[in-house]
Each structure stands twice: as structure tokens, then as C-alpha cells.
């Protein structure tokens, strides 16, 4: 990193100097104090480098690996946590009591092999680290395993190595961040077109390991849809899956590592299916009198075969918060794109469906814009939503600073179960907010939709009690998670399991599958050095 490059925060999301400044944080505190009739007080200043008090490293790498390893306090602090609400609270509290002893920065796959072999031989926990954007404790050290630990940061494995233009695919190193990946594909007229909210600071390997959800609201919703083959380093050797467009040869080895969250091996490379860069785009925002009417419209859209690239329904509160609505109506953010043809006919039919469901469609909605069209920069409700979506992680840090509880959780369920799930989750969380915070709000949007059901994404905002916000957060989290399972949803649609969702994941998955997963880990990682405690409790070899 050059001397002039911005430095990543070691306590929260993004880069130092980005996000709200102290004056804006005070203004935010005043606004939320009035909204919830509380006194939030002065924002907590972020920690400084000189505030760090880390325990000394408990291990020392051999001379052959020393050039790859760092014991710098900022490096270690920055790899202690992910980016969940709880992580940021502990960062602001200057609590870095369980940092990795070493942070390794391998330059290539051979370095990854050497580092993992050393960890395996010396009983050192190895935590694979991509962008560190986990919001479920996926990169945090286990609290009950006091072996020394190394965080293996793949940030130097950041290249598009090879492009197969005829197959529209590329071989890509796992440590590349989203923006750098797109920059390397752009000259070839290609794109992965996978834009999670963490896009700025998350990596290809992290997306694969957590089965991340991306840009497309329908059709290609998860990173799974783009994986062609993988290279993985395990304590028992390296493996590479065969590159094929499809195969019926037994269970897919790729799928074994998709969503494995670093417990079976470290993903170093992947062949990924790409898209031609879109040159035609059409977008519209449609108003609905209530969320239920909007949901019925989205169900019809998801089952129409039109496959919109964007089909995100915001309830009234979510729309107001993002600046896309007034707070009196739900907003559907609808979009189509193509590199080959004008999507106007599909948009026209989609808007017809919206009108059939009593949606209020603006007269100029859905006009197609070509790449470079100056009118594309005109302010719209869609643009307001997109801007709020990308800046939300920075805002969350400021909410922590002023003492607010800000949490998100997401799920997926079938259309027939959604009304009961939405009502049950909203009621359970509202009760919890009143009980533990006195007040608070819960809003909902659809991030992805399928012909058989939506993926609702909930946002919670409530005033916290200084010194007790983590206890309050835990009660709210418990209420939300219990309701999701009770009403037939999944504990996570795209945020992964990590450590935070383990209690509910244990109940959701079939027990025979859990035993099979433990057996796979025992074979690939018999000493249980890879991310122990995530997904399963592994058995260690004698």
C-alpha cells in the first residue's frame, strides 16, 4: 500500500476519514434523540492507534515464514473482528482482548500451503481472512479455544490470472476486492456483476466461502451461480475441481466448499462465469399503498419469467430512511439491464403487472438509458436508494458511536409462509425492542426474490443504554432468530452462519448432515486448526 493510500479502520467499516464527521454525528444524535425521546449524549470518539493494548504474541514464526507475518498492533487489531454490530461496539470500547497472535500476508498459493502446514504441525488456529466484512463473527477467534492463532489474509492474491473470452469465464485469485476485480475485467468488456453491500471491502474468496448474495435480485442471486471450479488448500493437500459448465457426476465437489466458511480449506482461486458488461438499463420506482400489496406484485413479477435484475421492495419505513419515499407508502425499486438488447419490452410488461396490482407508476418510469447517457445522472428514487444502500455500513459505525443499536437480519421463506413470518417476526422483535430498549423500529425490504418465495431483510434501530448495548443486542437477536425458525424461514439467506448464528443453524440443519460435515472436516483438517467452532464443533484427532 502506498504512503498516500487511505488506511482501513481497525475498529469499524471502511477507510479512515470516510463516513460522518463529528459534527454530522452530533446532528444525527440530536435527530434520533428527538425521534425516540431519549438523550443519547456525546458521540464516543473512535479509538486511536495509541489506545491499543494487545497481549504479546504467544508464538513466533520460523525464519522461513517470518517475512510473511506481522505482529504490528494495528494489523492484529484490524484482524480481531469482522464488521458486525457487536464487533464495532467492541472496537469502540477499545476491547481487543482476543487478537490473532500473527497476521500472515501470503504472496501466492505456495505461501498459503507453507503457512497452513506450519499451523497444522504446531497446533496453531488458522483463520482464513478475505476482506474481513463478516457480520456474523466468521473471522473472530473462538472464545473457548486458547490455542495461539494466525489470521491468514489473502489480500495479496488479487489478480485476474486468465480470461477465457469464448467461454466468458476467468480464473481469479481469491483475495481480490470487488472494485479491483471489476477494474481488471472492465477492459475486456466483462463483469462478474456481483455487488453485495460489502462490495467495497469484500473479496471473491469471501463471497464463495459464505455463499454471498449479490447484485441480481432474481435469477443469479448468489455467488454459487457463477462458480465454475475452485482451487482449495487444506491441511491434507491441495485440490482443484474440474472446470465444467455442468456435470451429473455425483455430488458436486465445488458445492462442498461453497458456504464452508473456512472450516475445510482456504480457497485460493476460482474460475468464475462472467457477464458481458450491460449497456442498456431501465429502472423505475413504483409506489404501493401498503407492503402487502407490493409483496403480491413482487410475487407475480418473480413468477413471470421476466427476471428483473433489480426487484427490491421497501416498506414505508425503509423507503423513508433511504430517501426513496415519504414514509407513507412502500416503494418497489425495479430494474432491467442487458448488454445485447433494449430491455424496454420486459420493463413495459413488468410495469403492466405493477399496475394490475394497484401500483402507482410514474408516467416517465422505465425509460431505457444507454451507457454514457447524460440523463442517467438525474436524481431519482432509485438513485437515492442505491446511494443509501452503499453508505449504510459507514452510517452504522456512527450509530454505534452515539449509542444506538443498529442491527440487520435476513431470511428466506416460501410465498405461502411469508405473511405469517413477516407478522410473527415484526411482532416478536417489536416486543423485544419495547422490553429491552423502551422503543425502537423494525423495517423490511426484499433483497432477492424467487418464484417460490422472497428473501426479507430486516433493519432494527433502537436507543441503547451506554455500557449495556451488547446485552440488549443479544436479546433482540434472540427474539428475531427464534421467530425466523418458528415461522419457517432460514436463519440466514446470505449473511452466513459464523459464530453468531450457530445455535439456530444447529437446529435448522439435519443431524445426519451435521455428522457428515464433521466427518469431512476430520478428513481434511484432522487437527481442527481451520476456523474451529464455525458451522460445527469438530472432533480433533488423537
Phi, psi and omega in degrees: 000133181288161183296332182268355181289143178295146180264137178291143174296139175268355184244348185202202187275139165083208187254148177300138181088351178262152181099194182290141174273171184305321180295318179292325177296320178295320178296319177298318180298318179296318181297314182285331174299317179292319182296319184255007178055049177225169174248108184277339178077193184282142177298144174286127178291147180293156179292154177249164179304320183289350177280345186289131175228091183258148174295151179296149175302139182266357180221161177228129182288156175293163183303326182292334182253349185305320180297342180269349192249146181234141170242016179301132183302320180292320178297314180294317179297320181292342178255009180283321185234166166269223185228031175284168176304314181298321179298315182292322176301315180292328176295313178296331179279002181063028181263097175239052190283345181227064181277161170295148179287326179225148169243119181259142180236078180298147180267337182201183183294327179299322177295321178299316178301313182296317180294316181290323175300317180294317177300316182296318182288332186247015176056049179252126177300136178242118180252107175297136186226121177262265176259355180070025186266009182303136175249018181227021179076025185286341180244012182270143179293147177296142182282341186248015179230105190261024171294152173299158189219149176234131171266121183259100186270118185270017186301337179277346176271078195232031185243149162277110190277323188205143177236128174255095186292325183293325178268355182055061182212163180214147173266121192228136177287149192286340185271004183286133175285157183308307182299320180293324177297311181295324178299323181282333180275335187303316181299341180265004181071022184240163177206146170283331177059043178239104187236078172291167180299334180273010188314318184302325188223041172228161190241162177303313181298321177295320178299317182291316183294337181247006181053055187294148172267145187233216190293314189287124180280340176225166175068278181260076189272328184245159177299335178311322186293345185252352184280124178259320174196165185227152164244132186224138174256126177238164175298345180249022175123170180265151176218152177223127180277153182289136181277112183215151175287339179182159181201144174253017185276076175071188176302141184284125177295329176303316185292341176293326183262340174295120181082008182281350171054035173078012182269344183251337182176176180251116179288125182250332181209158173210141165274125185240138173288136184245172175239152166292143182295129182294141177241345177244132177222141174225134181220157180204153170241129185242134181263142176231145183296330177209166186294323182297318178297319177297321180296320178295322177295316180296323176301315179297319178296317183293336181259005184276342185082006180282333178052062175297146178286331178232129180206063188254120181261126180250130174289175188300319180293319179295319180296320180292317181300322182276354182083011181268348182209176184271349185097359180253349182217157174276151183236130172259119175267112189240137181208150173228151178210157180198149172263355191244326189208162177290123181278011184305317180298321178293317178298319180300315179293322179296318180292329175297318177297319178300317179295324178298335180256026174066029174280143178267109186256121177300151183299325183262016184290144169085009180295139180281137175239135178267158177308129179087358179294121182301332182291346181293341181272359181295134181300134178217166175298324178297316179296321178298317178297316182297317179298315179296323180299314184284332182270352185304318180299324177293319179297322181302321178301318180292325176297321175297317182300327182265003174092017177269153171265122181229114184221151174232149172211151186220161185206187170208146179206170179280158184301322182293333181268345188300314182304316180291321179296314182298315179294317182293317179295314181300316180294315183296317181289321178299318176299316181295320179297316179294323183290316188260341183238346184086332182197174178155172181226151173228128179237166185219146168217158170268125176268324180219151178222147182233162177302332182256002177168164180261167172246091179284141183235120185253142177238129181246135176223127183204151176288134179257166173260124180307129180087352182230010187294328181290324176293319177296315178304317183297322179293318179294317178301316179300313181298316181295313183295319179297319180293321180302314181289321182299323185260017169088019177264176173265151180292339175202137176266323181207004178274352180080181185260307181055215176264331186292327184262003184306314184302324182273328174297321179302327180276333183282321187279151176293141183297319177300324177294321178300318179294322178295321179293320176298318180296320178297319179294320178299327180285316185273332185219066188298336179266005174053049178268339185274110172043054185297139178094348175274133181071313185215165169259104187281154170274138176263145179292154182290000000 
